[in-house]
Amino acid sequence: MQDEAGPRGEGRPNEEWNAAAAEPTPSREPPIFNLPTGVLVALALICGIYLLQRFVLSGAANQLFAVELGFSPVRYIYPLSEQSLAWAWSPVTYSLLHGSFEHLAFNSLWLAAFGTPVCRRLGEVRFVLFWIVSSIAAALLHLVVNWGEPSLMIGASGVISALMGAACRFAFGERQRNFTRMTGLEPPLLSVGQALADRTVRVFIAVWFFGNIAIAVGLPLFGAGSESIAWDAHIGGFLLGFFCFSFFDPYSRRATRA
């Protein structure tokens, strides 16, 4: 390897060497979609299912599709042996359905924003596992709060909330960004206490919880229809992502050195 002063002894004249060194290096074109494969697949899946419901299935078939894949607390007050297996798969499949284009677009935006750093850190297999577990956690708190209610919950918001909670443990704060800039590596996972000690994380969590509690008590912060937002599922997902991310994170052992 040559040092910055160039080769010594016999060689090209300094002018020729300097001209060659000044020649611009061809740069790679940035990718069109700068998203990890896991996030792209998730976006394709939820968009594909929405298009299937919107343009392919008939009205009756679409309703049956939503009931069988959506999450409903009323299922669990009846004997499970006397119904379909929807009680088993719906705590996950509801996260793939969306009721409107606005609902889909909003969740897709946040999935791209928060799913990208988490998926890059976890890898595709762990990302899928995290999606499954966080959707179940979100559905579980929704079930507890709405026990026996004949409502139907759909949407990826619980999972996205878990991704937000997970990002608070490694992606926020100047210290974490500086680590990545200087080393090019994933930053160490912060402990819960270290994350809460970061002002950026505290402000984000405070604003996030304020918005969801406002929905819970009926404040019209998000316009008409905000009363139908499953705030409890959001909280269930966020708590899972924030407190349990270390169980999924391959870098969690670095937290002791942070």
C-alpha positions as CSV (number, residue, x, y, z in Angstrom):
1,M,0.0,0.0,0.0
2,Q,1.3,3.4,-1.0
3,D,1.4,6.3,1.5
4,E,-0.2,9.7,0.7
5,A,3.1,11.1,-0.7
6,G,3.1,8.7,-3.6
7,P,5.8,6.2,-4.7
8,R,9.4,7.0,-4.2
9,G,12.4,6.5,-6.5
10,E,11.9,6.0,-10.2
11,G,8.4,6.6,-11.3
12,R,6.2,9.0,-13.0
13,P,6.9,12.8,-12.8
14,N,5.1,14.6,-10.0
15,E,2.9,16.4,-12.5
16,E,1.7,13.2,-14.1
17,W,1.2,11.6,-10.7
18,N,-0.8,14.6,-9.4
19,A,-2.9,14.7,-12.5
20,A,-3.7,11.0,-12.1
21,A,-4.5,11.4,-8.4
22,A,-6.8,14.3,-9.2
23,E,-8.8,12.2,-11.6
24,P,-12.3,11.8,-10.3
25,T,-13.3,8.3,-9.1
26,P,-16.4,6.9,-10.6
27,S,-19.2,7.0,-8.0
28,R,-21.9,4.4,-7.6
29,E,-25.4,5.4,-8.3
30,P,-27.5,5.3,-5.2
31,P,-30.1,2.5,-5.2
32,I,-33.6,3.5,-6.2
33,F,-35.1,1.8,-3.2
34,N,-32.8,2.3,-0.2
35,L,-34.8,-0.1,1.9
36,P,-33.8,-3.5,3.3
37,T,-35.4,-6.6,1.7
38,G,-37.5,-7.4,4.7
39,V,-39.2,-4.0,4.7
40,L,-39.7,-4.1,0.9
41,V,-41.4,-7.5,1.2
42,A,-43.5,-6.3,4.1
43,L,-44.6,-3.3,2.1
44,A,-45.4,-5.4,-0.9
45,L,-47.4,-7.9,1.2
46,I,-49.6,-5.3,2.9
47,C,-50.1,-3.4,-0.4
48,G,-50.8,-6.6,-2.3
49,I,-53.4,-7.7,0.2
50,Y,-55.1,-4.3,0.1
51,L,-55.3,-4.4,-3.7
52,L,-56.7,-7.9,-3.5
53,Q,-59.4,-6.8,-1.2
54,R,-60.1,-3.6,-3.1
55,F,-60.2,-4.8,-6.7
56,V,-60.4,-8.6,-6.8
57,L,-62.7,-9.9,-4.0
58,S,-66.4,-9.4,-4.1
59,G,-68.1,-7.6,-1.2
60,A,-69.2,-10.8,0.6
61,A,-65.8,-12.4,0.1
62,N,-64.0,-9.3,1.2
63,Q,-66.1,-9.2,4.4
64,L,-65.4,-12.9,5.2
65,F,-61.7,-12.3,4.4
66,A,-61.5,-9.4,6.9
67,V,-63.5,-11.3,9.6
68,E,-61.3,-14.4,9.3
69,L,-58.0,-12.5,9.3
70,G,-58.9,-9.5,11.5
71,F,-58.5,-9.6,15.3
72,S,-61.8,-9.6,17.3
73,P,-61.9,-9.8,21.1
74,V,-65.3,-11.5,21.1
75,R,-63.8,-14.7,19.8
76,Y,-62.2,-15.5,23.1
77,I,-65.3,-15.6,25.2
78,Y,-66.6,-18.6,23.3
79,P,-65.2,-22.1,23.3
80,L,-62.3,-22.2,20.9
81,S,-63.2,-25.8,19.8
82,E,-66.5,-24.5,18.4
83,Q,-65.1,-22.0,16.0
84,S,-62.6,-21.8,13.2
85,L,-58.9,-21.4,13.8
86,A,-59.1,-17.7,13.3
87,W,-58.5,-17.2,17.0
88,A,-55.0,-18.7,16.5
89,W,-53.8,-16.8,13.4
90,S,-55.7,-13.5,13.7
91,P,-53.4,-12.1,16.4
92,V,-50.8,-11.9,13.6
93,T,-52.8,-11.7,10.3
94,Y,-54.7,-8.6,11.4
95,S,-51.4,-6.6,11.0
96,L,-51.4,-7.3,7.3
97,L,-54.9,-5.8,6.6
98,H,-55.9,-2.1,6.1
99,G,-59.2,-0.5,5.8
100,S,-58.5,2.4,3.4
101,F,-55.9,3.8,1.2
102,E,-55.1,6.5,3.8
103,H,-54.7,3.9,6.5
104,L,-52.3,1.9,4.2
105,A,-50.3,4.9,3.1
106,F,-49.9,6.2,6.6
107,N,-48.7,2.9,8.0
108,S,-46.4,2.3,4.9
109,L,-44.7,5.6,5.5
110,W,-43.9,4.8,9.2
111,L,-43.0,1.2,8.4
112,A,-40.4,2.4,5.9
113,A,-39.1,5.0,8.4
114,F,-38.8,2.8,11.5
115,G,-38.7,-0.7,9.9
116,T,-35.6,0.2,8.0
117,P,-33.1,0.7,10.9
118,V,-34.6,-2.2,12.8
119,C,-34.5,-4.6,9.9
120,R,-30.9,-3.7,8.9
121,R,-29.9,-4.4,12.5
122,L,-31.8,-7.6,13.0
123,G,-31.7,-9.2,9.5
124,E,-34.7,-10.5,7.7
125,V,-35.4,-13.7,9.7
126,R,-35.3,-11.9,13.1
127,F,-37.3,-9.0,11.6
128,V,-40.1,-11.5,10.7
129,L,-40.0,-13.0,14.2
130,F,-40.1,-9.5,15.7
131,W,-43.1,-8.7,13.5
132,I,-45.0,-11.8,14.7
133,V,-44.2,-11.3,18.4
134,S,-45.0,-7.6,18.4
135,S,-48.3,-8.1,16.6
136,I,-49.3,-10.6,19.2
137,A,-48.3,-8.3,22.1
138,A,-50.3,-5.5,20.5
139,A,-53.3,-7.7,20.1
140,L,-53.0,-9.1,23.7
141,L,-53.3,-5.6,25.3
142,H,-56.2,-4.8,22.9
143,L,-57.9,-8.0,24.0
144,V,-57.4,-7.2,27.7
145,V,-58.8,-3.6,27.3
146,N,-61.7,-4.7,25.1
147,W,-62.5,-8.1,26.5
148,G,-65.6,-9.6,24.7
149,E,-66.2,-6.6,22.5
150,P,-67.5,-7.5,19.0
151,S,-65.0,-5.1,17.3
152,L,-62.6,-5.9,14.5
153,M,-59.0,-4.6,14.6
154,I,-56.9,-4.4,11.5
155,G,-53.6,-2.6,10.6
156,A,-49.9,-2.7,11.2
157,S,-49.9,0.2,13.7
158,G,-49.1,-2.1,16.6
159,V,-46.1,-3.6,14.9
160,I,-44.9,-0.1,13.8
161,S,-45.2,1.1,17.4
162,A,-43.0,-1.8,18.4
163,L,-40.5,-0.7,15.8
164,M,-40.6,2.8,17.2
165,G,-39.9,1.4,20.7
166,A,-37.1,-0.7,19.4
167,A,-35.5,2.3,17.6
168,C,-35.4,4.2,20.9
169,R,-32.9,1.6,22.2
170,F,-30.3,2.2,19.5
171,A,-31.2,4.6,16.8
172,F,-31.8,7.9,18.6
173,G,-29.4,10.3,20.2
174,E,-26.2,12.1,19.1
175,R,-24.0,9.5,20.9
176,Q,-25.5,6.7,18.8
177,R,-25.2,8.6,15.5
178,N,-21.6,9.6,16.3
179,F,-20.7,5.9,16.9
180,T,-22.1,4.9,13.5
181,R,-20.5,7.8,11.7
182,M,-17.1,7.1,13.2
183,T,-17.1,3.3,12.9
184,G,-19.6,2.4,10.2
185,L,-21.0,-0.2,12.6
186,E,-24.3,-0.7,14.4
187,P,-24.2,1.3,17.7
188,P,-24.4,-0.7,20.9
189,L,-27.8,-1.4,22.3
190,L,-28.7,1.0,25.1
191,S,-30.1,-0.3,28.3
192,V,-33.5,0.9,29.3
193,G,-32.0,3.3,31.7
194,Q,-29.5,4.6,29.2
195,A,-32.2,5.1,26.6
196,L,-34.4,7.0,29.1
197,A,-31.4,9.2,30.0
198,D,-31.2,10.5,26.4
199,R,-33.3,13.7,26.0
200,T,-34.3,12.8,22.4
201,V,-35.7,9.5,23.5
202,R,-37.5,11.0,26.4
203,V,-39.1,13.7,24.3
204,F,-40.1,11.2,21.6
205,I,-41.7,8.8,24.1
206,A,-43.5,11.7,25.9
207,V,-45.0,13.0,22.6
208,W,-45.9,9.5,21.5
209,F,-47.7,8.5,24.7
210,F,-49.4,11.9,24.9
211,G,-50.9,11.3,21.4
212,N,-52.2,7.8,22.3
213,I,-53.5,8.7,25.7
214,A,-55.3,11.7,24.1
215,I,-57.0,9.2,21.7
216,A,-57.9,7.0,24.6
217,V,-59.7,9.8,26.5
218,G,-61.5,11.0,23.3
219,L,-59.6,14.2,22.5
220,P,-60.1,14.9,18.7
221,L,-56.4,15.4,18.0
222,F,-56.5,13.5,14.7
223,G,-59.8,14.6,13.4
224,A,-62.9,12.5,12.7
225,G,-62.5,8.8,13.2
226,S,-59.7,9.1,15.8
227,E,-62.0,7.3,18.2
228,S,-61.6,4.1,16.2
229,I,-57.8,4.1,16.5
230,A,-56.6,1.1,18.6
231,W,-54.5,3.1,21.0
232,D,-54.2,0.1,23.3
233,A,-52.6,-2.0,20.6
234,H,-50.1,0.8,19.9
235,I,-49.1,0.9,23.5
236,G,-48.8,-2.9,23.7
237,G,-46.6,-2.9,20.7
238,F,-44.4,0.0,21.9
239,L,-43.8,-1.6,25.3
240,L,-42.8,-4.9,23.7
241,G,-40.4,-3.1,21.3
242,F,-38.8,-0.9,24.0
243,F,-38.5,-3.3,26.9
244,C,-37.9,-6.6,25.0
245,F,-35.8,-5.6,21.9
246,S,-32.7,-7.1,23.5
247,F,-34.2,-10.6,23.1
248,F,-34.1,-10.1,19.3
249,D,-31.0,-8.0,19.0
250,P,-27.8,-9.7,17.9
251,Y,-25.8,-6.8,19.2
252,S,-27.4,-6.8,22.7
253,R,-24.2,-7.9,24.4
254,R,-22.6,-4.5,23.6
255,A,-25.1,-2.8,25.9
256,T,-22.8,-3.6,28.9
257,R,-20.0,-1.6,27.2
258,A,-22.1,1.3,26.2
